Amino acid sequence: MNNKYKTIIYAAVFVIVMAAAVIAYGFLSGTSEENSRPLQTEENQVLASDFTVTDINGNAVNLSDFKGKPVFLNFWASWCGPCQSEMPGFNNLYEKYKDDVAFVMVNLTDGIRETVDTANQFIAESKYTFPVYFDTEQDAAIAYSVMSIPATYFIDSEGYIFYRRSGSLTEKAAEQYIEAIVSQ
């Protein structure tokens, strides 16, 4: 094979690899349209799945316990960098909207990489005030097919998912979706 054909093949492979990298980056960073979009329309309403987690005292809590109130549902872990970066903004939003929105901050507590103790230590050191719930049985993660974190859902007061986001979310963007579910 001569050098001209080798160069063409290398260039084609390079273009394919770069295109795959751009697509993968969009998916993994949570910026692709598939990972971040409003879900609720007149024709297509997605009912939020119920699940059971535990509160800081070990009491069972169900998502359905918040029925009739809009819900900010976030899946996170203390070892997750993007989760850590969005938490201060979420705490600000909790302080602002806690009377109008149920904040359900679900820690993915696998008992190995993340424990109730490590999650509680992270929350205490960071001085966050939002309520934390522990998914020790992975009931919530399974119900929402959580494959990566952070993952955030905005659920209206009727129990329908209005918006979902895979990947980190800014305080400003989260507030816009909170305003949307509060005003419905």
C-alpha positions in Angstrom: 0.0 0.0 0.0 1.5 3.3 -0.9 1.8 6.4 1.3 -1.1 8.2 -0.4 -3.6 5.5 0.6 -2.2 5.2 4.1 -2.6 8.9 4.6 -6.2 8.7 3.5 -7.0 5.8 5.7 -5.3 7.5 8.7 -7.3 10.7 8.0 -10.6 8.7 7.8 -9.9 6.9 11.0 -9.0 10.2 12.7 -12.3 11.8 11.6 -14.3 8.8 12.8 -12.5 8.8 16.2 -13.0 12.5 16.6 -16.7 12.3 15.7 -17.2 9.5 18.2 -15.4 11.5 20.9 -17.7 14.5 20.3 -20.8 12.3 20.6 -19.4 10.5 23.7 -18.5 13.9 25.3 -22.0 15.2 24.7 -23.6 12.1 26.3 -21.2 11.8 29.2 -21.3 15.5 30.1 -25.1 15.5 30.2 -25.4 18.1 27.5 -27.0 15.9 24.8 -30.6 16.5 24.0 -31.4 12.9 25.1 -30.1 13.4 28.6 -31.6 16.8 29.2 -35.0 17.7 28.1 -38.5 18.6 29.3 -40.6 15.4 29.4 -44.1 16.7 30.1 -46.2 17.6 27.2 -50.0 17.4 26.6 -49.5 14.2 24.7 -46.8 12.6 26.8 -46.9 12.7 30.5 -44.5 10.5 32.4 -45.7 9.5 35.9 -42.9 9.5 38.4 -42.1 6.0 39.8 -42.4 5.5 43.5 -39.6 4.2 45.6 -38.5 3.7 49.2 -35.4 5.2 50.8 -34.5 5.9 54.4 -34.1 9.2 56.3 -31.3 10.1 58.6 -33.1 8.2 61.5 -33.5 5.0 59.4 -37.2 5.6 58.8 -38.7 4.5 55.5 -39.7 7.3 53.2 -41.5 6.9 49.9 -41.5 9.4 47.0 -45.3 9.1 47.2 -45.2 10.7 50.7 -44.7 14.0 48.9 -47.7 13.7 46.7 -49.5 17.0 46.1 -46.2 19.0 46.3 -43.7 19.6 43.5 -40.5 17.5 44.0 -36.8 18.3 43.3 -35.3 14.8 43.1 -31.5 14.5 43.0 -29.3 11.4 43.0 -25.8 11.9 44.3 -22.8 10.5 46.2 -20.1 12.3 48.3 -17.3 11.0 46.1 -18.8 12.4 42.9 -17.1 15.6 41.9 -19.9 17.0 39.7 -22.3 16.2 42.6 -20.2 18.2 45.0 -20.0 21.1 42.6 -23.8 21.5 42.3 -24.6 21.0 46.0 -24.0 24.6 47.2 -26.5 25.9 44.6 -29.0 23.2 45.5 -28.7 24.1 49.2 -29.4 27.8 48.3 -32.5 26.7 46.3 -33.6 24.5 49.2 -33.4 27.5 51.6 -35.4 29.6 49.1 -38.1 27.1 48.1 -38.3 24.6 51.0 -41.9 25.7 51.8 -43.1 25.1 48.2 -41.0 22.2 46.9 -40.0 18.9 48.5 -36.3 18.4 48.1 -35.5 14.7 47.9 -31.7 14.4 47.9 -31.1 10.7 47.4 -27.6 9.4 48.3 -26.6 6.3 46.4 -25.5 4.4 49.5 -23.9 1.1 48.2 -22.3 0.3 51.6 -18.9 0.0 50.0 -17.8 3.2 48.2 -20.5 5.2 49.9 -21.9 4.6 53.3 -24.4 6.4 55.5 -21.5 7.6 57.6 -19.5 9.0 54.7 -22.6 10.8 53.3 -23.5 12.2 56.7 -19.9 13.4 57.2 -19.9 15.1 53.9 -23.2 16.8 54.5 -22.1 17.9 58.0 -18.7 19.3 56.9 -20.4 21.2 54.1 -23.1 22.5 56.4 -25.9 21.6 54.0 -29.4 21.9 55.4 -31.5 20.0 52.8 -32.9 16.6 53.8 -30.9 13.6 52.7 -32.3 10.2 52.0 -30.3 7.0 51.7 -30.9 4.5 48.9 -29.3 1.5 50.7 -31.3 -1.0 48.8 -30.9 0.8 45.4 -34.7 0.9 45.2 -34.7 4.5 43.9 -31.7 4.0 41.6 -33.4 1.0 40.0 -36.8 2.8 39.7 -35.1 5.7 37.8 -32.5 3.5 35.9 -29.8 5.7 37.3 -26.6 4.8 35.5 -24.6 7.9 36.2 -24.7 10.7 38.7 -25.6 13.4 39.3 -29.1 12.9 38.0 -31.9 15.3 38.7 -35.7 15.1 38.2 -38.3 17.9 38.5 -41.7 16.4 39.4 -44.9 18.5 39.3 -47.5 18.4 42.1 -49.5 15.8 40.2 -46.6 13.4 40.2 -45.5 13.8 36.6 -41.9 14.2 35.6 -41.6 17.6 34.1 -37.8 17.6 33.4 -34.8 15.3 33.9 -31.1 16.0 33.7 -28.2 13.6 33.7 -25.0 15.4 34.6 -24.4 18.5 36.7 -26.9 21.4 36.8 -26.3 25.0 37.6 -28.2 26.8 40.3 -29.7 29.1 37.8 -30.9 26.3 35.5 -32.3 24.4 38.4 -34.2 27.4 39.6 -35.9 27.9 36.3 -37.2 24.3 36.4 -38.3 24.7 40.1 -40.2 27.9 39.1 -41.9 25.9 36.3 -43.1 23.1 38.6 -44.2 25.5 41.3 -46.2 27.6 38.9 -48.2 24.7 37.4 
